[in-house]
Amino acid sequence: MILLVVSALIYQFKVTLSEKKHAEIVKKLEKRIKTENAEKAADTKAELDN
């Protein structure tokens, strides 16, 4: 039980996700998705051209 409380306290103070950090993560993920989609489209086009 004590371990559960200690882990909850550590989580509370160590894991922080501000709005600014959230926005930064979303931008990175959106960029990654666009890049992956562009690569898939290029691969598909290359396969169709062959």
BELQUI-V862918 format. One record per pair of residues at least 24 apart in sequence whose C-alpha atoms are under 7 Angstrom apart, sorted by the first residue. I is the first residue (numbers start at 1). J is the second residue. D is the distance in Angstrom with one decimal. If there is no record, write none. Layout:
i=[I/I]
j=[J/J]
d=[D/D]
This chain:
none
